[in-house]
Structures are given as C-alpha cells and as structure tokens.
Amino acid sequence: MENAPGLTISATAVAELNRQAAFTGTPGIMHIDLLDDKYGDGWKFIRIRPGKNEGVPIARADGITLYACRDQIILFQGLTLNYFGDLSGGGFLISTPKGSEPSPCGSGFRKLSKV
C-alpha cells in the first residue's frame, strides 16, 4: 500500500466491514471518506461505502481492504476505525486526531479552534 497512513481497524470493525462488503456484492472491498458537515461548523464525518470508488488502499485486515480518496489519506494518519453494535443498532466510530474534538455520536471530529 503506497502512502499507507497507519489507519487501524478494530476486530469488530473488520467483521462488520466484511459483512457489509459481502452483502453489497463487493467482497473484501470497502471505501471510507470524510464528509464536511452541512452547516460549515468544521465537522468531518465518516462515510463507508462498498467498492473502491476510485480510492487507493489505506488499510488491510483479515480479508478486507479499505480504500480512501488519495487527497484524504493524511486525515486518517494514526486513527482507529471501530464498530459498536447492540440490540438497537450499531455504527462505525472513529478515533479523534490530536488537536480535535470528537462529535457527540463518535462518527466524526473537528479541529479545535485556537483562541
């Protein structure tokens, strides 16, 4: 993997990524990217989709390859992708980079503003 950012995928996230990839017809291949919030408050939220979506591989673990847009590779440096699920549902969570604050739902973050 060229320019691999060191994104870590937890075992629970690997299992869910593999399940979703198989269900959507792209076994072993998923894509992650960060979307800006709708209100311009600086939040970035993860979006996970099946397929490569013109991305480059950024992480591999236990049968899944995770792709991302080349221009977002640096944003994933040192982060961890996790998955939490219970009887009421579940979702992917991402760790918070240094100098950022986590979103209340755990699926995003934003850079702390300097005062």
C-alpha positions as CSV (number, residue, x, y, z in Angstrom):
1,M,0.0,0.0,0.0
2,E,1.6,3.2,-1.1
3,N,1.4,6.1,1.3
4,A,-0.4,4.0,3.9
5,P,-1.5,6.3,6.7
6,G,-1.4,3.8,9.6
7,L,-5.2,3.6,10.0
8,T,-6.0,0.8,12.4
9,I,-9.2,-1.3,12.0
10,S,-10.5,-3.0,15.1
11,A,-11.7,-6.6,15.0
12,T,-15.3,-5.6,15.4
13,A,-15.0,-3.1,12.5
14,V,-13.3,-5.7,10.3
15,A,-16.2,-8.1,10.9
16,E,-18.8,-5.5,10.1
17,L,-16.9,-4.3,7.0
18,N,-16.6,-7.8,5.7
19,R,-20.3,-8.4,6.4
20,Q,-21.3,-5.2,4.5
21,A,-18.9,-5.9,1.6
22,A,-20.3,-9.4,1.1
23,F,-23.9,-8.2,1.4
24,T,-23.4,-5.4,-1.2
25,G,-21.6,-7.6,-3.7
26,T,-18.0,-6.3,-3.2
27,P,-16.5,-9.0,-1.0
28,G,-13.3,-7.7,0.8
29,I,-13.5,-4.2,-0.6
30,M,-14.9,-1.1,1.2
31,H,-14.3,2.7,0.9
32,I,-14.1,5.3,3.7
33,D,-14.1,9.0,3.3
34,L,-14.7,12.1,5.4
35,L,-17.6,14.4,4.6
36,D,-17.9,18.1,5.7
37,D,-20.9,18.9,7.8
38,K,-23.8,20.7,6.1
39,Y,-23.5,23.9,8.3
40,G,-19.9,24.8,7.9
41,D,-19.0,24.3,11.5
42,G,-15.8,22.4,10.7
43,W,-17.0,18.8,11.5
44,K,-15.9,15.9,9.4
45,F,-17.9,12.7,9.5
46,I,-17.0,9.2,8.2
47,R,-18.9,7.6,5.3
48,I,-18.4,4.0,4.5
49,R,-19.5,2.6,1.1
50,P,-18.9,-0.6,-0.8
51,G,-16.3,-0.8,-3.5
52,K,-13.1,1.1,-4.3
53,N,-14.8,4.3,-5.5
54,E,-11.6,5.4,-7.3
55,G,-9.8,5.3,-4.0
56,V,-6.4,3.9,-3.0
57,P,-5.9,1.2,-0.4
58,I,-5.1,2.6,3.0
59,A,-5.6,-0.4,5.3
60,R,-5.9,-4.2,5.1
61,A,-7.0,-6.6,7.8
62,D,-8.4,-10.1,7.9
63,G,-9.9,-10.2,4.4
64,I,-10.9,-6.6,4.0
65,T,-9.2,-3.8,2.1
66,L,-10.3,-0.3,3.0
67,Y,-9.9,2.4,0.3
68,A,-9.9,6.2,0.6
69,C,-9.6,9.2,-1.7
70,R,-5.9,10.0,-2.3
71,D,-6.4,13.6,-1.1
72,Q,-7.8,12.4,2.3
73,I,-5.0,9.9,3.1
74,I,-3.3,12.2,5.6
75,L,-6.5,12.8,7.5
76,F,-6.6,9.1,8.5
77,Q,-3.0,9.1,9.8
78,G,-2.9,7.3,13.2
79,L,-6.6,6.9,13.6
80,T,-8.6,3.8,14.5
81,L,-11.9,2.7,13.0
82,N,-14.1,0.8,15.3
83,Y,-17.6,-0.6,15.2
84,F,-20.2,-0.7,18.0
85,G,-23.4,-2.7,17.8
86,D,-26.2,-3.7,20.2
87,L,-29.8,-4.7,20.0
88,S,-30.9,-1.2,19.0
89,G,-28.4,-1.0,16.1
90,G,-24.8,-0.1,15.5
91,G,-22.4,2.2,13.7
92,F,-18.8,2.9,12.9
93,L,-16.8,5.1,15.2
94,I,-13.5,6.8,14.5
95,S,-10.9,8.0,17.0
96,T,-10.2,11.7,17.4
97,P,-7.0,13.1,15.9
98,K,-4.8,15.2,18.1
99,G,-5.9,18.8,18.2
100,S,-9.5,17.9,17.5
101,E,-12.7,17.2,19.4
102,P,-15.0,14.2,18.9
103,S,-18.5,14.6,17.7
104,P,-21.2,13.5,20.2
105,C,-22.1,10.5,18.1
106,G,-18.4,9.3,17.7
107,S,-18.5,9.2,13.9
108,G,-16.6,12.4,13.3
109,F,-14.4,15.2,14.7
110,R,-13.4,18.8,14.1
111,K,-10.2,20.7,14.7
112,L,-10.2,22.7,17.9
113,S,-10.2,26.4,17.2
114,K,-7.3,28.4,18.6
115,V,-8.4,31.2,20.9
